[in-house]
Amino acid sequence: MKLTNRLLAITKFVKKGSVVADIGTDHGYIPVYLVTNNISKKVFATDVNEGPLNSAKETIKEHCLEKYIETRLGTGLIPIKPYEVDTVIIAGMGGLLIRDILKNDLDLTKSIKKFILQPMVAQEDLRKWLIQNHFKIIDEKLEKEDHRIYEIMVVENGEQIVEDGIYYKIGKKLIENKDPLLEVFIQKHIQKQKNIFENLEGQTSDKANQKRNECIEELRKLEEVLSWVRQ
Ligand SMILES: C[S@@+](CC[C@H](N)C(=O)[O-])C[C@H]1O[C@@H](n2cnc3c(N)ncnc32)[C@H](O)[C@@H]1O
């Protein structure tokens, strides 16, 4: 099975021998890849919707992997029992949905050693929630696919000190690792802030002035990170 760049980058964070749950598996490509490449011997493929789960079942059947990949219907982590898996992948969903899945049953969530999360939006909110709820982001990676840059986070239980709010937007590990896509990624954020700033032109309300000041501060920090990355 050939995976897209995004899905392949996610699988790279799975340690050989891990028991994995792929939450919201849809097509089931990740579980099939993990087993056929001898990364995992046991994978749970779950989805809240029957249609996507059936699609996963078909992929698994085509590869004759029913013995190694178990499909389960249900929302979030509910189909998984505590300590049944060591690694959970939640990819291709919004950051707020991922956050809600994690917070639904914190005891169950905390029983899992490692999460590989790939939020499509609201990455900043997710990072904030993770750190405020005693998780640490131990690694991060950017991956490009079809002109879009995806953010992948590796998360474990533990404490993390965030020295500056900018690290919620631009993951600290991306900066420490000097991720090859970081410069383009920061430029995108800078452009987004510039657009917000331009849209505020002519507005004089307190709210607009506050937003303008936030924008200036955000741009200053983004430029600072960019110049550090370029060194
Ligand atoms: C866009 S697809 C992503 C599929 C795959 N994980 C990927 O990254 O390519 C999102 C999948 O998540 C499932 N989903 C949405 N909310 C869910 C939830 N609360 N629990 C489990 N699965 C969910 C959807 O049914 C859908 O199959």
The ligand as a Gaussian input file, in Angstrom:
#p B3LYP/6-31G(d) Opt

LIG

0 1
 C      -11.518000      13.286000       7.185000
 S      -11.635000      11.680000       7.775000
 C       -9.949000      11.346000       8.178000
 C       -9.603000       9.920000       7.897000
 C       -8.171000       9.522000       8.267000
 N       -7.978000       9.512000       9.699000
 C       -7.179000      10.438000       7.601000
 O       -6.488000      11.176000       8.298000
 O       -7.080000      10.395000       6.373000
 C      -12.368000      11.840000       9.348000
 C      -12.959000      10.527000       9.864000
 O      -13.212000      10.668000      11.241000
 C      -14.449000      10.095000      11.544000
 N      -14.919000      10.740000      12.780000
 C      -15.448000      11.960000      12.947000
 N      -15.728000      12.193000      14.221000
 C      -15.344000      11.089000      14.912000
 C      -15.383000      10.720000      16.273000
 N      -15.871000      11.520000      17.209000
 N      -14.908000       9.495000      16.608000
 C      -14.422000       8.644000      15.680000
 N      -14.370000       8.950000      14.370000
 C      -14.815000      10.158000      13.995000
 C      -15.307000      10.344000      10.314000
 O      -16.383000       9.446000      10.222000
 C      -14.279000      10.163000       9.200000
 O      -14.242000       8.856000       8.751000

